[in-house]
């Protein structure tokens, strides 16, 4: 009986202890949950209403640069009815006398919603327009086949049938269009093979057949197109080898053959493409090694060879590609060491060599790559010491490291005993871990009680007052606060990740630029004292899970006193410079341009200098990792964003638009006079 009483007393004592500890913890968690729930505030965002005058849209193609939209509006007195000479099913025809003395007839198109039927197949009568030079039917819901009769329109210079529902094959009669310099058939369901007759298009500069269902092999006859600057056959079902004759196309700037069924090896003749800036062969079945002659492609900025069957070693000659900003080799069977010559690639910002068979240690020379924002070496057989000079977001998981590291990197999980004192890495074992196990639960309860008391005290403070616990410093112009956004990513990192940048499509890119413009417009024009953020860059733009842009890093921000004529900023190199709102506008233009084109601003000059600006369209400089903008509205928004970015970069600060003007233009999204495929840079 006595033993039973002792056992009962012990049980009751344990029960009292458990209840006394668990009840406060449960109540604390419940109260904390209720508090957080009621703290959520729904933001009511104003809905933008786009009003189109008279319910119609106007479109004009200004290919020769002599007919301007403003001249036509003035000549017709804003399309007064007295200038109307006829009405058709799709719009009204007006006659305008221009200041140059030329008289033109043009059709003002009704809104798409007013058109009773969708556009169907291409009409056979189209072939009768034998004098036509420019034909763009981009994103018009066309179906049926590409008419062979288009081959009779021998004066065609520009042909754009992209982003429709066309099927069938590419007609061999297109080879008769010997004056053609631009051919866009991307974003359809075209099947069959690429016709050999395309070799006759000697004036061709741009050919886009990506995002179709093309099969068979790439014809070797394409090697005769020596004027071609952009060749995009990605996301098809093309098989066979990469023809070595492509190495003769020395004007090529972009070569995109990704997401196909290509096999064989990478031809060494590709090393002759000395003007190439973008080469993507990822997601194919290519085997063999990376040819050493790649060293001759010194203009190369992006090299994507991931997810193939490449073997052999990384050639040391790759260290000659000093303009390289992105290198992706993941998902192959590459062996050997990482060459020390890769330390010469000082412009490299994105590198992924994960899921290979690399061994040895990480060369200390890679510490010279100060611009490297993303570096993935996971799933290899690397070992040895980790260079302390690597300042990037590096992933070394699933390797053979057995060292205690203080390197600022991602977790070293799934290595042979690696540990670190850095938060997020596997902790090195300590003798006092047992004491921690005892202290942590008790201190957690005390901490929860303290936090709850603080939160309820905070309720008595005015909601508009800044929370002092987020204050990390006080300067001459105010206090600095730190905020954390959940699931946020830097724009810089997303633009340099070939996988994530596809998720950041054209609509999201435009919305990111709009968000940045709205923030700067508010800072410049809606605050009691204007605020300048002189350090706008993609490194300071955070994107949340919905890809909404947040401007961060206000460490150098300044309040503008209207009574002062000059405002100076002391830079890190002890240089004084005058800062104004126009300085922010310039920095905005750089970020907007980087977002749309997808490359670092420092590399834009190299890209533009390699292009002939007289014959270069906006399509030439858009991010080649994305397919063409889908729909006329999206294309218009991208073109408008790019146009405003370039205006913001005007060498004369007085000629740059204000951020309020930029924000208003982006929100109203006024239609541009030309389709993006025809707009000259």
QUIGINOR-V100984 format. One record per residue. N is the residue number from 1. RES is the residue in three letters. SS is DSSP state (alpha for helix, beta for strand, coil for the rest). PSI is psi in whole degrees, 0 to 359 (none if undefined). D_LAST is the distance of its C-alpha to the last C-alpha in Angstrom with 1 decimal. Layout:
n;res;ss;psi;d_last
N;RES;SS;PSI;D_LAST
N;RES;SS;PSI;D_LAST
This chain:
n;res;ss;psi;d_last
1;UNK;coil;319;97.2
2;UNK;alpha;320;96.3
3;UNK;alpha;322;93.6
4;UNK;alpha;322;92.2
5;UNK;alpha;320;92.1
6;UNK;alpha;316;90.3
7;UNK;alpha;320;87.7
8;UNK;alpha;319;87.3
9;UNK;alpha;319;86.9
10;UNK;alpha;317;84.3
11;UNK;alpha;317;82.4
12;UNK;alpha;323;82.6
13;UNK;alpha;315;81.5
14;UNK;alpha;320;78.4
15;UNK;alpha;318;77.6
16;UNK;alpha;318;77.9
17;UNK;alpha;314;75.6
18;UNK;alpha;315;73.0
19;UNK;alpha;318;73.1
20;UNK;alpha;330;73.1
21;UNK;alpha;318;69.9
22;UNK;alpha;325;68.1
23;UNK;alpha;310;68.8
24;UNK;alpha;322;67.2
25;UNK;alpha;317;64.2
26;UNK;alpha;316;63.8
27;UNK;alpha;320;64.2
28;UNK;alpha;316;61.7
29;UNK;alpha;319;59.1
30;UNK;alpha;314;59.8
31;UNK;alpha;318;59.6
32;UNK;alpha;319;56.4
33;UNK;alpha;317;54.8
34;UNK;alpha;321;55.9
35;UNK;alpha;314;54.6
36;UNK;alpha;321;51.1
37;UNK;alpha;315;51.1
38;UNK;alpha;352;51.8
39;UNK;alpha;347;49.3
40;UNK;coil;128;46.3
41;UNK;coil;130;44.6
42;UNK;coil;127;42.4
43;UNK;coil;125;39.4
44;UNK;coil;102;38.9
45;UNK;coil;136;35.2
46;UNK;coil;137;34.3
47;UNK;coil;129;32.8
48;UNK;coil;126;29.7
49;UNK;coil;118;30.4
50;UNK;coil;122;27.5
51;UNK;coil;126;28.8
52;UNK;coil;126;27.2
53;UNK;alpha;129;28.5
54;UNK;alpha;13;31.2
55;UNK;alpha;25;30.4
56;UNK;beta;161;27.6
57;UNK;coil;146;23.9
58;UNK;coil;137;21.8
59;UNK;coil;134;18.9
60;UNK;coil;141;17.3
61;UNK;coil;120;14.7
62;UNK;coil;65;13.0
63;UNK;coil;322;12.1
64;UNK;coil;356;13.7
65;UNK;coil;4;12.5
66;UNK;coil;341;16.3
67;UNK;coil;119;17.3
68;UNK;coil;147;16.6
69;UNK;alpha;317;17.9
70;UNK;alpha;323;20.0
71;UNK;alpha;320;21.7
72;UNK;alpha;318;22.8
73;UNK;alpha;318;24.2
74;UNK;alpha;319;26.0
75;UNK;alpha;331;27.3
76;UNK;coil;9;28.8
77;UNK;coil;53;30.0
78;UNK;coil;46;28.1
79;UNK;coil;51;29.1
80;UNK;coil;149;32.8
81;UNK;alpha;334;35.2
82;UNK;alpha;344;36.4
83;UNK;alpha;358;33.1
84;UNK;beta;127;33.4
85;UNK;beta;2;34.7
86;UNK;beta;157;35.0
87;UNK;beta;131;34.6
88;UNK;coil;186;33.8
89;UNK;coil;338;34.0
90;UNK;coil;359;30.4
91;UNK;beta;184;29.8
92;UNK;beta;144;30.8
93;UNK;beta;130;29.9
94;UNK;beta;153;29.4
95;UNK;beta;127;29.6
96;UNK;beta;135;27.7
97;UNK;beta;115;28.3
98;UNK;coil;159;25.3
99;UNK;coil;333;25.8
100;UNK;coil;353;24.8
101;UNK;coil;351;27.9
102;UNK;coil;140;26.2
103;UNK;beta;129;27.6
104;UNK;beta;147;25.7
105;UNK;beta;134;27.1
106;UNK;beta;158;25.1
107;UNK;beta;131;26.1
108;UNK;beta;112;25.7
109;UNK;beta;142;25.9
110;UNK;beta;164;28.5
111;UNK;coil;149;27.9
112;UNK;alpha;323;28.1
113;UNK;alpha;339;31.3
114;UNK;alpha;347;32.9
115;UNK;coil;125;32.4
116;UNK;coil;334;35.8
117;UNK;coil;150;34.8
118;UNK;coil;152;32.0
119;UNK;coil;135;30.2
120;UNK;coil;240;32.2
121;UNK;coil;163;31.9
122;UNK;coil;130;29.8
123;UNK;coil;143;32.0
124;UNK;alpha;332;33.4
125;UNK;alpha;348;32.9
126;UNK;alpha;328;29.2
127;UNK;alpha;345;30.1
128;UNK;alpha;346;31.3
129;UNK;coil;68;27.9
130;UNK;coil;343;27.9
131;UNK;coil;359;25.6
132;UNK;coil;135;22.8
133;UNK;coil;328;19.5
134;UNK;beta;124;17.3
135;UNK;beta;114;19.1
136;UNK;beta;116;17.9
137;UNK;coil;37;20.8
138;UNK;coil;132;19.1
139;UNK;coil;57;21.6
140;UNK;coil;16;24.3
141;UNK;coil;31;27.4
142;UNK;coil;145;28.0
143;UNK;beta;185;30.9
144;UNK;beta;201;32.8
145;UNK;beta;165;31.6
146;UNK;coil;119;28.7
147;UNK;coil;126;30.5
148;UNK;alpha;334;31.4
149;UNK;alpha;344;31.5
150;UNK;alpha;336;27.7
151;UNK;alpha;345;28.4
152;UNK;alpha;346;29.8
153;UNK;coil;70;26.5
154;UNK;coil;354;25.9
155;UNK;coil;2;23.2
156;UNK;coil;132;20.8
157;UNK;coil;327;17.4
158;UNK;beta;123;15.7
159;UNK;beta;116;18.2
160;UNK;beta;107;17.6
161;UNK;coil;24;20.9
162;UNK;coil;158;20.0
163;UNK;coil;52;21.9
164;UNK;coil;204;25.0
165;UNK;beta;34;28.6
166;UNK;beta;144;28.7
167;UNK;beta;198;31.4
168;UNK;coil;201;33.1
169;UNK;coil;167;31.8
170;UNK;coil;117;28.8
171;UNK;coil;136;30.4
172;UNK;alpha;338;31.1
173;UNK;alpha;347;30.6
174;UNK;alpha;341;26.8
175;UNK;alpha;348;27.5
176;UNK;alpha;349;28.1
177;UNK;coil;70;24.5
178;UNK;coil;345;24.1
179;UNK;coil;354;21.1
180;UNK;coil;131;19.1
181;UNK;coil;349;15.9
182;UNK;beta;126;14.9
183;UNK;beta;111;17.7
184;UNK;beta;113;17.7
185;UNK;coil;19;21.3
186;UNK;coil;158;21.0
187;UNK;coil;38;23.1
188;UNK;coil;198;26.0
189;UNK;coil;37;29.6
190;UNK;coil;136;29.4
191;UNK;coil;194;32.1
192;UNK;coil;196;33.7
193;UNK;coil;166;32.4
194;UNK;coil;121;29.3
195;UNK;coil;142;30.5
196;UNK;alpha;334;31.2
197;UNK;alpha;347;30.1
198;UNK;alpha;340;26.4
199;UNK;alpha;341;27.2
200;UNK;alpha;349;27.1
201;UNK;coil;70;23.3
202;UNK;coil;341;22.8
203;UNK;coil;2;19.3
204;UNK;coil;131;18.0
205;UNK;coil;325;15.0
206;UNK;beta;130;14.6
207;UNK;beta;121;17.7
208;UNK;beta;111;18.4
209;UNK;coil;16;22.1
210;UNK;coil;161;22.5
211;UNK;coil;53;24.7
212;UNK;coil;199;27.2
213;UNK;coil;36;30.8
214;UNK;coil;143;30.4
215;UNK;coil;194;33.4
216;UNK;coil;195;34.9
217;UNK;coil;164;33.4
218;UNK;coil;123;30.2
219;UNK;coil;136;31.1
220;UNK;alpha;342;31.3
221;UNK;alpha;346;30.2
222;UNK;alpha;341;26.5
223;UNK;alpha;342;27.0
224;UNK;alpha;350;26.7
225;UNK;coil;73;22.9
226;UNK;coil;348;22.1
227;UNK;coil;357;18.5
228;UNK;coil;131;17.6
229;UNK;coil;336;15.0
230;UNK;beta;122;15.4
231;UNK;beta;113;18.9
232;UNK;beta;107;19.7
233;UNK;coil;18;23.4
234;UNK;coil;159;24.2
235;UNK;coil;54;26.8
236;UNK;coil;202;28.8
237;UNK;coil;36;32.4
238;UNK;coil;136;31.7
239;UNK;coil;189;34.6
240;UNK;coil;192;35.9
241;UNK;coil;163;34.7
242;UNK;coil;117;31.3
243;UNK;coil;130;31.6
244;UNK;alpha;338;31.8
245;UNK;alpha;342;30.0
246;UNK;alpha;334;26.7
247;UNK;alpha;346;27.2
248;UNK;alpha;348;26.7
249;UNK;coil;72;23.0
250;UNK;coil;354;22.0
251;UNK;coil;355;18.3
252;UNK;coil;133;18.1
253;UNK;coil;324;15.9
254;UNK;beta;126;16.8
255;UNK;beta;110;20.3
256;UNK;beta;107;21.5
257;UNK;coil;23;25.0
258;UNK;coil;163;26.4
259;UNK;coil;56;29.1
260;UNK;coil;200;30.8
261;UNK;coil;36;34.2
262;UNK;coil;143;33.4
263;UNK;coil;196;36.4
264;UNK;coil;202;37.5
265;UNK;coil;169;36.2
266;UNK;coil;118;32.9
267;UNK;coil;135;32.8
268;UNK;alpha;341;33.1
269;UNK;alpha;343;30.9
270;UNK;alpha;341;27.8
271;UNK;alpha;344;28.4
272;UNK;alpha;350;27.1
273;UNK;coil;75;23.5
274;UNK;coil;345;22.8
275;UNK;coil;359;19.0
276;UNK;coil;130;19.2
277;UNK;coil;339;17.9
278;UNK;beta;121;19.0
279;UNK;beta;117;22.3
280;UNK;beta;116;24.0
281;UNK;coil;18;27.4
282;UNK;coil;157;29.0
283;UNK;coil;56;31.6
284;UNK;coil;201;33.0
285;UNK;coil;36;36.4
286;UNK;coil;136;35.5
287;UNK;beta;189;38.4
288;UNK;beta;197;39.4
289;UNK;coil;167;38.0
290;UNK;coil;121;34.7
291;UNK;coil;135;34.6
292;UNK;alpha;335;35.1
293;UNK;alpha;357;32.6
294;UNK;alpha;342;29.9
295;UNK;alpha;338;30.3
296;UNK;alpha;346;28.3
297;UNK;coil;65;25.0
298;UNK;coil;350;24.4
299;UNK;coil;355;20.6
300;UNK;coil;129;21.4
301;UNK;coil;326;20.4
302;UNK;beta;129;21.7
303;UNK;beta;116;24.8
304;UNK;beta;107;26.4
305;UNK;coil;19;29.7
306;UNK;coil;158;31.6
307;UNK;coil;56;34.3
308;UNK;coil;205;35.4
309;UNK;beta;36;38.7
310;UNK;beta;142;37.8
311;UNK;coil;199;40.8
312;UNK;coil;195;41.7
313;UNK;coil;166;40.5
314;UNK;coil;119;37.3
315;UNK;coil;137;36.8
316;UNK;alpha;337;37.2
317;UNK;alpha;347;34.5
318;UNK;alpha;341;31.9
319;UNK;alpha;348;32.4
320;UNK;alpha;348;30.3
321;UNK;coil;70;27.1
322;UNK;coil;349;26.5
323;UNK;coil;0;22.8
324;UNK;coil;129;23.9
325;UNK;coil;337;23.2
326;UNK;beta;129;24.6
327;UNK;beta;117;27.6
328;UNK;beta;116;29.4
329;UNK;coil;11;32.5
330;UNK;coil;157;34.7
331;UNK;coil;36;37.0
332;UNK;coil;196;38.1
333;UNK;coil;43;41.4
334;UNK;coil;135;40.3
335;UNK;beta;181;43.3
336;UNK;beta;191;44.3
337;UNK;coil;163;43.4
338;UNK;coil;119;40.1
339;UNK;coil;139;39.4
340;UNK;alpha;337;39.5
341;UNK;alpha;342;36.6
342;UNK;alpha;345;34.3
343;UNK;alpha;349;35.0
344;UNK;alpha;347;32.6
345;UNK;coil;69;29.5
346;UNK;coil;352;29.1
347;UNK;coil;359;25.5
348;UNK;coil;126;26.8
349;UNK;coil;344;26.5
350;UNK;beta;123;27.5
351;UNK;beta;129;30.2
352;UNK;beta;111;32.4
353;UNK;coil;25;35.3
354;UNK;coil;164;37.7
355;UNK;coil;56;40.1
356;UNK;coil;200;40.8
357;UNK;beta;33;44.0
358;UNK;beta;146;43.1
359;UNK;beta;184;46.1
360;UNK;beta;196;47.2
361;UNK;coil;166;46.0
362;UNK;coil;123;42.7
363;UNK;coil;138;42.0
364;UNK;alpha;341;42.3
365;UNK;alpha;338;39.3
366;UNK;alpha;347;37.0
367;UNK;alpha;347;37.9
368;UNK;alpha;347;35.4
369;UNK;coil;77;32.5
370;UNK;coil;340;32.0
371;UNK;coil;0;28.6
372;UNK;coil;111;30.0
373;UNK;coil;338;29.9
374;UNK;beta;126;31.1
375;UNK;beta;114;33.7
376;UNK;beta;116;35.8
377;UNK;coil;19;38.7
378;UNK;coil;161;40.9
379;UNK;coil;55;43.1
380;UNK;coil;197;43.9
381;UNK;beta;35;47.1
382;UNK;beta;152;46.1
383;UNK;coil;188;48.9
384;UNK;coil;195;50.0
385;UNK;coil;152;48.9
386;UNK;coil;122;45.7
387;UNK;coil;129;43.9
388;UNK;coil;344;44.2
389;UNK;coil;0;41.0
390;UNK;coil;115;38.7
391;UNK;coil;12;37.2
392;UNK;coil;175;35.0
393;UNK;beta;93;35.6
394;UNK;beta;141;37.5
395;UNK;beta;114;39.3
396;UNK;coil;16;42.3
397;UNK;coil;157;44.4
398;UNK;coil;53;46.4
399;UNK;coil;204;47.0
400;UNK;coil;26;50.3
401;UNK;coil;139;50.1
402;UNK;coil;39;53.5
403;UNK;coil;155;52.8
404;UNK;beta;119;52.9
405;UNK;beta;147;49.5
406;UNK;coil;15;48.1
407;UNK;coil;139;44.5
408;UNK;coil;84;42.0
409;UNK;coil;177;41.0
410;UNK;coil;174;41.2
411;UNK;coil;143;44.6
412;UNK;coil;33;46.5
413;UNK;coil;152;48.1
414;UNK;coil;36;49.9
415;UNK;coil;179;50.6
416;UNK;coil;43;54.1
417;UNK;coil;15;55.2
418;UNK;coil;144;52.3
419;UNK;beta;167;52.5
420;UNK;beta;159;51.0
421;UNK;coil;4;51.8
422;UNK;coil;142;48.3
423;UNK;coil;131;47.9
424;UNK;coil;341;46.8
425;UNK;coil;166;48.3
426;UNK;coil;129;51.7
427;UNK;coil;139;54.3
428;UNK;coil;143;56.7
429;UNK;coil;141;60.3
430;UNK;coil;157;62.6
431;UNK;coil;334;66.4
432;UNK;coil;23;66.2
433;UNK;alpha;327;64.2
434;UNK;alpha;319;67.4
435;UNK;alpha;323;67.7
436;UNK;alpha;320;64.1
437;UNK;alpha;326;64.9
438;UNK;alpha;318;67.7
439;UNK;alpha;323;66.0
440;UNK;alpha;312;62.7
441;UNK;alpha;318;64.1
442;UNK;alpha;314;66.2
443;UNK;alpha;330;63.5
444;UNK;alpha;317;61.1
445;UNK;alpha;315;63.6
446;UNK;alpha;320;64.0
447;UNK;alpha;318;60.2
448;UNK;alpha;317;59.8
449;UNK;alpha;319;62.5
450;UNK;alpha;319;60.9
451;UNK;alpha;316;57.5
452;UNK;alpha;318;59.0
453;UNK;alpha;320;60.9
454;UNK;alpha;319;57.8
455;UNK;alpha;319;55.8
456;UNK;alpha;327;58.6
457;UNK;alpha;324;58.8
458;UNK;alpha;331;55.1
459;UNK;coil;336;55.7
460;UNK;coil;352;57.6
461;UNK;coil;145;54.7
462;UNK;coil;132;52.3
463;UNK;coil;336;49.3
464;UNK;coil;353;47.0
465;UNK;coil;141;48.3
466;UNK;coil;144;46.5
467;UNK;coil;121;48.4
468;UNK;alpha;337;49.8
469;UNK;alpha;348;49.9
470;UNK;alpha;358;46.1
471;UNK;beta;126;46.3
472;UNK;beta;1;45.6
473;UNK;beta;160;45.8
474;UNK;beta;128;46.2
475;UNK;beta;189;44.4
476;UNK;coil;339;44.5
477;UNK;coil;358;42.1
478;UNK;beta;188;43.4
479;UNK;beta;149;44.1
480;UNK;beta;129;41.8
481;UNK;beta;152;42.1
482;UNK;coil;132;41.1
483;UNK;coil;147;40.1
484;UNK;coil;127;39.6
485;UNK;coil;127;37.4
486;UNK;coil;141;38.8
487;UNK;coil;38;36.7
488;UNK;coil;153;33.8
489;UNK;beta;148;31.1
490;UNK;beta;139;28.6
491;UNK;alpha;323;24.9
492;UNK;alpha;314;24.6
493;UNK;alpha;321;27.1
494;UNK;alpha;322;25.6
495;UNK;alpha;342;22.1
496;UNK;coil;6;23.9
497;UNK;coil;114;26.3
498;UNK;coil;336;25.2
499;UNK;coil;310;27.8
500;UNK;alpha;330;27.3
501;UNK;alpha;336;23.5
502;UNK;alpha;325;24.0
503;UNK;alpha;331;26.2
504;UNK;coil;76;23.5
505;UNK;coil;184;21.6
506;UNK;alpha;321;18.7
507;UNK;alpha;315;21.1
508;UNK;alpha;322;22.7
509;UNK;alpha;314;19.6
510;UNK;alpha;319;18.6
511;UNK;alpha;325;22.3
512;UNK;alpha;313;22.4
513;UNK;alpha;319;19.7
514;UNK;alpha;317;21.6
515;UNK;alpha;317;24.8
516;UNK;alpha;317;23.7
517;UNK;alpha;319;22.5
518;UNK;alpha;320;25.8
519;UNK;alpha;312;27.9
520;UNK;alpha;324;26.3
521;UNK;alpha;318;26.6
522;UNK;alpha;316;30.3
523;UNK;alpha;320;31.0
524;UNK;alpha;325;29.6
525;UNK;alpha;346;30.9
526;UNK;coil;356;33.6
527;UNK;coil;156;35.9
528;UNK;coil;315;38.9
529;UNK;coil;126;37.6
530;UNK;coil;144;33.8
531;UNK;beta;132;32.9
532;UNK;beta;133;30.3
533;UNK;coil;89;29.3
534;UNK;coil;11;27.9
535;UNK;coil;38;27.4
536;UNK;coil;125;24.9
537;UNK;coil;169;23.5
538;UNK;alpha;341;23.4
539;UNK;alpha;341;26.9
540;UNK;alpha;9;28.1
541;UNK;beta;117;26.8
542;UNK;beta;139;29.5
543;UNK;beta;128;29.0
544;UNK;coil;188;32.2
545;UNK;coil;340;33.4
546;UNK;coil;12;31.5
547;UNK;coil;30;28.2
548;UNK;coil;136;28.6
549;UNK;beta;138;27.2
550;UNK;beta;129;29.7
551;UNK;beta;131;29.0
552;UNK;coil;183;31.6
553;UNK;coil;75;33.0
554;UNK;coil;27;33.9
555;UNK;coil;329;35.9
556;UNK;coil;12;34.2
557;UNK;coil;150;33.6
558;UNK;beta;142;35.1
559;UNK;beta;133;36.6
560;UNK;coil;120;35.6
561;UNK;coil;118;38.8
562;UNK;coil;343;38.0
563;UNK;coil;350;40.9
564;UNK;coil;139;39.1
565;UNK;coil;330;36.5
566;UNK;coil;145;35.2
567;UNK;coil;127;34.8
568;UNK;beta;156;34.7
569;UNK;beta;128;34.1
570;UNK;beta;111;36.0
571;UNK;coil;174;33.8
572;UNK;coil;337;35.3
573;UNK;coil;22;35.5
574;UNK;coil;37;37.6
575;UNK;coil;130;34.8
576;UNK;beta;130;34.8
577;UNK;beta;147;31.6
578;UNK;beta;130;31.1
579;UNK;coil;135;29.5
580;UNK;coil;180;28.3
581;UNK;alpha;326;26.5
582;UNK;alpha;336;23.2
583;UNK;alpha;317;23.7
584;UNK;alpha;322;23.7
585;UNK;alpha;318;20.5
586;UNK;alpha;314;18.8
587;UNK;alpha;323;20.4
588;UNK;alpha;316;19.4
589;UNK;alpha;322;15.7
590;UNK;alpha;316;16.3
591;UNK;alpha;318;18.2
592;UNK;alpha;317;15.8
593;UNK;alpha;318;12.9
594;UNK;alpha;323;15.7
595;UNK;alpha;317;16.9
596;UNK;alpha;318;13.9
597;UNK;alpha;329;12.8
598;UNK;coil;7;16.5
599;UNK;coil;162;16.9
600;UNK;coil;141;18.6
601;UNK;alpha;327;16.8
602;UNK;alpha;340;18.5
603;UNK;alpha;354;16.9
604;UNK;alpha;322;13.2
605;UNK;alpha;318;13.6
606;UNK;alpha;319;15.1
607;UNK;alpha;313;12.5
608;UNK;alpha;326;9.6
609;UNK;alpha;338;12.2
610;UNK;coil;351;13.1
611;UNK;coil;152;9.9
612;UNK;coil;108;9.4
613;UNK;coil;342;6.1
614;UNK;coil;327;7.6
615;UNK;coil;11;7.9
616;UNK;coil;129;5.6
617;UNK;beta;168;5.1
618;UNK;alpha;331;5.4
619;UNK;alpha;334;8.9
620;UNK;alpha;333;8.6
621;UNK;coil;359;8.6
622;UNK;coil;157;11.0
623;UNK;coil;111;14.6
624;UNK;coil;351;16.1
625;UNK;coil;346;19.5
626;UNK;coil;150;19.0
627;UNK;coil;170;19.0
628;UNK;coil;148;16.5
629;UNK;coil;130;16.8
630;UNK;coil;121;20.1
631;UNK;coil;147;20.5
632;UNK;alpha;326;18.5
633;UNK;alpha;315;19.4
634;UNK;alpha;316;18.2
635;UNK;alpha;320;14.8
636;UNK;alpha;317;14.6
637;UNK;alpha;319;15.8
638;UNK;alpha;315;13.3
639;UNK;alpha;318;10.3
640;UNK;alpha;317;12.3
641;UNK;alpha;316;13.2
642;UNK;alpha;321;9.8
643;UNK;alpha;315;9.1
644;UNK;alpha;326;12.6
645;UNK;alpha;316;12.4
646;UNK;alpha;323;9.9
647;UNK;alpha;327;12.2
648;UNK;alpha;345;15.1
649;UNK;coil;14;14.2
650;UNK;coil;136;14.6
651;UNK;coil;330;17.0
652;UNK;coil;112;19.3
653;UNK;alpha;329;21.0
654;UNK;alpha;337;22.2
655;UNK;alpha;356;18.8
656;UNK;coil;144;18.0
657;UNK;coil;160;19.1
658;UNK;coil;161;22.3
659;UNK;alpha;332;22.6
660;UNK;alpha;319;24.6
661;UNK;alpha;318;21.9
662;UNK;alpha;313;19.4
663;UNK;alpha;317;22.2
664;UNK;alpha;317;23.0
665;UNK;alpha;319;19.6
666;UNK;alpha;325;19.4
667;UNK;alpha;325;23.0
668;UNK;alpha;336;22.8
669;UNK;coil;58;19.6
670;UNK;coil;139;19.0
671;UNK;coil;143;17.4
672;UNK;coil;157;14.0
673;UNK;coil;348;14.3
674;UNK;coil;156;12.3
675;UNK;coil;152;12.7
676;UNK;alpha;329;10.2
677;UNK;alpha;344;10.6
678;UNK;alpha;357;9.5
679;UNK;coil;129;6.5
680;UNK;beta;143;3.8
681;UNK;coil;none;0.0
